[in-house]
Amino acid sequence: MSKEKFTKEMTIGEALEVNPKAEVVLMGFGMHCCGCPVSQMETLEEAASVHEADIDEILTELNNMNDKHTCSCGCGEEDCFCEEDEDGCDCGCDCGCEDEDEEE
């Protein structure tokens, strides 16, 4: 599963188009500007500089997040992720949704 990589030249708006969950990572670095009109023009590198955050660390977290995929359970929980390898996804879901299915 190949996804677009985040780069320091991307605007915040472009980053959110690549993966809307990027907002959670950016907010973790004090960048609460995702809904701001400036986010459509300001690059990730510019925003990191303004917020005195390490752009390389931000990109690492964003790209690590983007390399994960949502579990096939389809529960939609934000924390329901697993790693996909060459054999596919077999690590399951730790959000508890599989347990709920068994109760029904």
Secondary structure by P-SEA (a helix, b strand, c coil): cccccccccccaaaaaaacccaaaaaaaaccccccccccccccaaaaaaaacccaaaaaaaaaaaaaccccccccccccbbbbbcccccccccccaaaaaaaac
